Amino acid sequence: MWSSGDPILLRYVHYGRVSRAKPMTVVEDSAEHVALFIAAGSQMKTRCGLDGVPLSRDLPYAERFALPWQLCDGVWSGYSVLMLTPAGAGHSFWAIWDEEWAFQEWYVNLQLPLRRTRFGFDTADNVLDLVIERDLTWRWKDEHELAEAVRVGRFTPEEAEAVRAEGQRALAAFEARSWPFDRDWTMWRPDPVWRKARLPADPAAYEA
């Protein structure tokens, strides 16, 4: 288990390659859940084209999926995020604040269950997500991209349906006001004694 305040690396691994790497601070690591924090403006690693330019989310999913890519430097800009992940779950609840610490929304990231590594944790993004607004209305996000992911062969129709079912499980936790929705997180702040997490210099940290 990691200790509160430990700097770790959260890596997203696709097809045996690290496609994103975020420097995170451990808030809590227990048998029940993992809580990680990333500050707005943190340096990170992200997918870039062979020209070294980060791949734009404005590109259609099928085009992004087909492009050759490399890992390059990027910035986690705009928002600070507390990622609250139930143990063994294929989803993570993200509490999001802007740079002035005004609470924005909850984001439910559908992903593979966290896997421990010597650098921190590995996962993989499963394309489909949920957004829960401040007024507690919710909506699916990126349904069209999940359909494209099936079309280009990343997921089978059955795997895509399993991703959606995981979203429904996350939504059930929200509607039942189970953890983490059993308390108000809007005024949560990182401990001021924590060192800002930074990317490790070890090249092995970016090799799956």
N, C-alpha and C positions, 0 to 999 in steps of 0.2 A: 504494500500500500504506500502511496505517496502521502506526504504531510502537507498541511495547510501552508501556503506560501511558496511551495516548491515550484520552480520554473520547469516546465516540461514541453514536449513537442507533440502536437496533434497532427497526425499525418493522414491524408486521404490517399489510398492506394487503389489503383485501377490497373488490371491486367499486369500485375507484378511490378508496376512503377509508381513511385510517389508523384502524385499530380498536384498536390498542395501540401504545405506544411505551415502550421500556425504556432507561434510561440505562446503558450498558455501559462497561467498561474493556477495552481491547484487551490481551490477553495475548500473542498472536502472530498475525500476518497474513502468510501465505506462499503460495507457489504450490500447496502441498500441502493446507493447511487453515487455518481461521480459528478462533482460540480467544478467547472473550469471557467476561467475568465480571460478575455483578451481585450486589451485597451485599444481604443481608436488610435490610428496612426502607427500601429505596430508593423515592423518590417516582417514580411512573410515570403514564402516561396509559392509560386503559382505557375500555371501552364502558360507557355508562350509559344508563338509560332517560331519557325526556324529563323525568322528575322529578329527575334528577341523581343517582340512586342506582345504583351499579354493578350490572350484571346478574348475578344469582346463577347459579352453575353447577348449583344444585339445580333450576332450571327445566328442563323437558324441552327437548331440542334444537330441536324444531320450533317451540316457543313462543319460544325465544330468537331463532331465525332470523327469525321474522316480526315481532318487535317493532321499532318505530322506535327509533333510538339516536343518541346524541351522544358525543363524546369528552370525558372529564372526568378529574379528578384521582383517583389511587388510590395504593396502596402495595403494593410487592412484599414481602410479609411472610412471616416464618417460616423461609425457607431462603435460603442463599447458593448460587449455581449457577455452575459453570464449564461453558460451552457449547462443545463441541468439534465442529466441522463440517468434514467433508472437502470439498475444493474441488469445486464443481459438484454436490454430492450433494443429494438431496431428503430428507435427514434430518440431525439433529444429536444428538450424544450429550451428555447433561447429567449431570454429576457433582454430587450434591446433598448439602449439609451443613445441619444445623440451626444454631440461633443460638449453640450452644456448640461448634460445629465438630466435632460427631460425624457421621461419614459415614453417610448414610441409604440411598441407592440410586442406581442409574443409571436415567435416564429417556431414552427414545429418542423425540424429537419428530419426527414426520413433517411435512414442510413443503416449500414451494417452495425451490429453490436460492437462496442468498443473492445479492442484486443490490446492487452498490455504488451509493451516493448520496453527495452532498456532506456529508450528516449522519452517514453510517455505512453501514448495510445495510438492505435491505428484504427481506421474505419474506412468506409467508402460511401459516397453520396448516392442515394437512390432516386434522384431526379425530382420526384413528386414531393410537395411540401404542403403545409397548412399555415395560414396566417390568422392569428387571433387579434383583433383590433382592441384598442383601449376600452371600447364600449362592450367588449366581449362578444361581438359578432365574429363569425369566422368564415373562411372561404378556402377552397383548394387553390394551390398555386402550381403552375407548370404542368397542368394536365396534358396540354398539347405536346410538351416535350416528352412526357412519359409515352404517349402514343408514338412519337417519332423514335424513341429509344427501342420500342418494340419493332417498328418498321425496319430499322437499320440493323437489328439483330443483337442489340445489347442485352435485352431481356426477352424471354419468351412471354406469350400472353399470360401464362400461369404465374410466372415470376412477377409480372406487372400487377396482377391481381393480388398477389401476396403483399406487395408494397402498399397497395391501396388498403388492404385489410389491416396492415400495421398502422396506417394513418387513422383508421377507424378506432383502433385500440387506444391510440393517443388521444383522439377526440373524446372517447368515453371517459378517460381519466380527467380531462378538462371539464366535461359536463357533470361529473360526479364530485368535482372540486377535490379530487385526490391530489397527492403530492405531485407537483409543487404548487398547485392552485389552492392549497389549504391555508395559504398565508399571502400577505401582500408583500411583493418583492420590489415595488416601485422605488422605495427609499433605500434599497440595498446599495452599499458602496464597498469597493475594495479596501482592505486594510492598508492604511497609509505606510505601514512599515514594510510592506511587500516590495521587493525589487521588481522593476518592470521586466517581464520575461523577454528574452532575446533569442534569436536564432543561434543554435550551436554552430561552432566553427568546424566540427568534425564532419568531413564529407560523407562518412558512413550514415549520418543521420538522414540523408536524403536518398538512401538506397534501400529498397524494400527487401 
